[in-house]
Amino acid sequence: MQKIRTALLSYGMSGKVFHAPFLDIHPGFELLGSWERSKNLIQEDYPYVKSYPTIDDLLADDVDLVIINTPVGTHYEYAKKVLLAGKHAVVEKAFTTTVAEAEELASIAKEKGLKLAVFQNRRWDSDFKTIQKIIQDGVLGDLVEAEFHFDRYNPILSPKAHKETANDGAGILKDLGPHLIDQAVCLFGSPKSVFGDIRYTRENSLVDDWIDLVLIYENFRVRLKAGFFVREAYPAYTIHGKKGSFLKPRGDVQEDELKIGKKPNLESWGTEPEDLQGLLHTEINGEVIREKIPTLQGNYFSFFDGVYDCIVNNKTEPVTAQDGVKVMQIIEAAIASNAQQRLINL
């Protein structure tokens, strides 16, 4: 099996939790190491890899693929440098800080014949995969509205300076927002227009920490919400159609298990507890049913399968640069809508 030699640009939480474990177990990847400015943390977990002192040292190595998992404000600069060095790239969300940056990266990748993917791992959450199937099966009838939440109760400011300092990459709109927006676009395509309400709710917060976005489609509406003052959570997904409804709490276990050091596998990985199953209340073949629906298995491994296939077999990226452009268009529209207090057409 051809090996894709892969390096990370950071070994903080995202590198340790979301990337290295999957690159390490996937037979199609060889984890070479990570750029680490001061500490050699990756070698504590993977003694056989390298810790690169600079990004130039990393790019000078025999690397095929680079994961850009640094703070959002650096994504454009580093991704451009990686692509111009002739390497394939995976960029974490938010893809960039502007639409123009996203479009330029997509253009460079296309011009150089390189693969450029956006790490939207939440497409492979167990709860999202389940609502995706519910919608595809058509059991709710024509959709009227959907509401997605990514809520937390966490009023304390993050100790990470780049998350709490006012900059183009900070704030909940570009942190949790891309997950919600990408899931909506993945399910429904790009909306006609956007309304955005963006707030600062935590004491002394310098960045937005509450969002309420409404995506306007021809015959239905999608509402996306995230905030840090939700002690009692709403359903993460609420979908209403002309035949019925589906409500699903957030239940994917992958992030929590990765954080405590559990290693992914292909059998039981990403299996939710039964008490977090979604509720389907609808009419099927003239009969009204109200029952819990088994949750599909989540697995971020599938994203890396897609990356392997796109590089080795020249398939389409699992999340394309154009997908990233669409998310950035909605983010920019939400910012403009909040400033102007009106709908913004895309």
N, C-alpha and C positions, 0 to 999 in steps of 0.2 A: 504494500500500500504506500503510495506516494506520501511523503511527509511534508507538511507546510511548516517551515521554520518561523516561529512566532515570538515576538518580544512585546513587552508592555512598556508604556511610558511612565507608569507609576505603580507602586506596590503599597498603596493605602488600602482602605476598606474595599473599594471596587475591584482592585487587582487581586486581592487576597480571597474575596468572597465570590465575585461574579465571573472571573475569567480564569485564573490559574487552575482551580480545581477541574474545570472542564477541559482546558487545554492539556492538562496532565493526563487525564484518563482517556481522552479521545485518541484512537489509534492513528488518526490522520494528521495530528499536529505534534510538533516537537517544540516544547517550551524552552526557549534559549535563555531568557532572563528578563530583567527589567532595568530601566533607567532609575537609579536611586541617588539622590543628590548628597545625602549625608550618612544614611544607614544602609546596611546590607541585609535587610529584613527578609528578602525573598529566599536567600540562601539558608535561612533558618528552617524554612518549610520545604525547600527543594534544593538540597546541597549541591546537586549536579549542574545548576544553572549559573548564569553570570549576573553580576551587578554592574551595570554600565555607569561610569562616572558622568558621561555627557550624552546628549542625544546624538551627537556626531559620531561618537564611538559606537553607539547602538546601530546607526544606519550604515556604518562602515563594515559591520559584521555581515555574515552571509544570511541575511534576514529576508524572508519572503513577505511576511505580514506583520504589521505593527498595529497594536491596539492603543488608540488615543483615549486614555482614561484619566486625563488631567482635568483641572477645573475648567468649566465651560468657556470662560473668557480666553483660554489658550487653545481651544479646539481648532479654530481656523488656522492659526499660525503653525501649529505642529502638524496638522493634517496636510496642509499645503507643502510643508517641508518634506514630509514622508512621501507624498505622491511625486514630488519633483525628484526625489531620490530613486524613483522607480519601484517603490514598494506598494503592495496592496494595503488597504487600511480599513479598520473598523473604528468608528468614532462613537463615543458614548453620547447619550442625550444630555442636554439639548445639543443637537447637531452642531450648531454655531450660535452666534448672537444676533445675526441678521439674515434676511433672505438673500441679500447680495453675496454674502460670504458662502452660503450654502450652494448657491447657483455656480459660483466660481469653482468650488471644490468639485462639484459634479462635472463641470466642463473639463477641468484638468484631468480627472480620472478617465473620462471618455476619450479625450485627445491622446492620452498615453496608453490606452488599452488596459487600464488597471481596474481592479474591483474595489469598490468603495461602499461599505455597508454601515448602517446606523444601528447601534446596539439598543434596540427596543425589546428588551427581554420580556416585558410584561405581556407581549402577545402569546407567550407560552406559559403564562400563569394558568393554574387549574380552573379558577373561576372564570377568566376571560374565555378560555377554550370552551367552557360549558355554555356560556351565553351565546358564543359564536354559533355553536351547533343548534341551540334553540332557535335562533333567528334563521339560520339556513334551512331548518326543517319546516319553517313556516307555520308553526303551531299557534302563533299569536295572531295570525292574520296580518292585514296591512298595518304597519306600525304607525302609531300616533305620536308617541314621545318616548324618549329614553333619558335616564339620568344616571350619571356615573360619579361616584365619590371616591376621593382618596384622602380620607380624614384621619387626623391624629389628635391626641391631647398632649401637647408638648409646648408649654408657654415659655420655656427656657431658651435663650439664644444659644446657637451652636458655638462651641469653642473654636471651630474652624473659621479663621478670619475671612477666607474668600467667600464663605457662605453668608456672612453677616455684614460685609462691607459693601456699600453701594457701588456696584459695578455692572457692566453690561451682561454678565453671566449669572448674577445672583438673583435670588428671589424664588418664590414658590412657583411662579408662572413658568420659569425655565428649569425647575427641579422636578416637581410632581406633575406640572402641567403637560409636559411632553408625553408622559405615559398615557394620560387621559385622552389627549388630542389624537395621538397616534392610534389608540384603540378605536376611537370614533371614526377616524378616516379609514382605518383598516376594514371596519364593518360597513360603512355607509358612503365612502368617498368624500371628496371635498364639498363643503357646504356652499350655498350661494352667498351667505353673508354671516357676519359675526357680531355679537354684542358682548362686551367685556366689562366686568366690574372688578376692580383690583384694589385691595385695601392693605393697610398696615395695622395689625391688631395687637401685637405683642408690645409690651412696655419697652421703650427705647429701640424698637426695631428700625433699622435703616433700609430694610428691603421688604418687598411685598410678601405677605404671608397668608393671604386669603384671596381666593379667586372664585368668581362665578361667571362662567362663560356660557352663552347660548349660541349654538350653531343652527343656522336657519337652512333647512332643506325644503324642497318643493312642497312635500305633503306631510312633513313631520318635523319635530324639533328635538335637539339633543342638548341636554344641560350637563355641564362639567363643573364640579365643585371640589375644592381642596382647602383645608384650613387646619390650624393648630389648636383650636378650642372646641373639639368635639369629644367630650368624655364618653358619651353614649352614642355609638356610631349608627348612622343610617345604613340601609343596605348599600353595598358598594355598587350594585347594578340594579336598576329598576327599569323594566321595559314594559310598556303598555301598547297592545295592539287592539284591533277592532274585534278580535275574538277572545282575548285574554291577556293575562299579565304574568311576568316572571320576575321574582325578587331573589337576589343572591347576595349573601354577606361576603365580605372579603375573607378568603380562607386559604389562599395559597401558602404553603409551608416552606417553600424552597429557601427564601432569604433567611428566615429564622434558623433553619437547620444548617445552612452554610456558615452562618455567623458563629455557631457553636462547634464548628469543625467537622460536621458530618460530611462524608464524601458522597457525591452523586453516583447513582447506579441506574440501570435501565429497567429494573423490575418494579420496585416499590417507590422509587423516588417521586416526589411531588404528589403524593396521595394525601388528600385532605381527610380530616376526621368527618365522620358521617353527620355529626350534629351541625355542620356548616353547609349542608346541602341546600340548594335553592328551592323555592316554592313556585310550582307551576299551577296556575288557576286559569283554565281556558276551556274551550269547547272543541272537541275532536270527534268528527263523524256524528254530530248531533248530540253527543253526550258531554255534559259539563263535568270536568275533573278538577280536583284540587289535591295535589300530591307533591311530595318531595322527589327531586330528580337527582340521581347519582351524579357526582361531580367527576368530570374527566380528569385524567392524570396530567399534571403539569410537568414540563421538562425543558429547562433552558438548554439542555444538550442539543435539542433540535435546531436551535439557532446556529450552533457551531457545525452541525451537520450541513446546514445550508451554506455556511461560509466555505466549508471544504468543497462542497459540490460546485459552488460558483467559481472557485479558483481552479480546481483540478479539471472540471468538466465544462467550464465556460457557461454555467447556468446563471440565471438572474440571482442577484443577491437576495437573501431572506428578507431584509429590509433595505430598500434601495436608497440611493442619495436623493432621488426624486421624492420618495416618501418623506425624507428629512426636509426637503424644500417645502413640501405641503404643510408640514407641522410648523415650520418657521413662518409661513405666510399667515397662518391662523394666529400665531403668537403676536406677530406685528399688527395684525388687524385688531386683536384684543387690546393691545396697548393704545392704538389710535382711537378705538371705540371708548375706552375708559377716559382718555384725555378730552375727547370731543362730545362724550355723552350721547352717542348715536350709533346706529347700525353702520358697519363698514362692509361694503360689497367686495367680494374677492374677484 
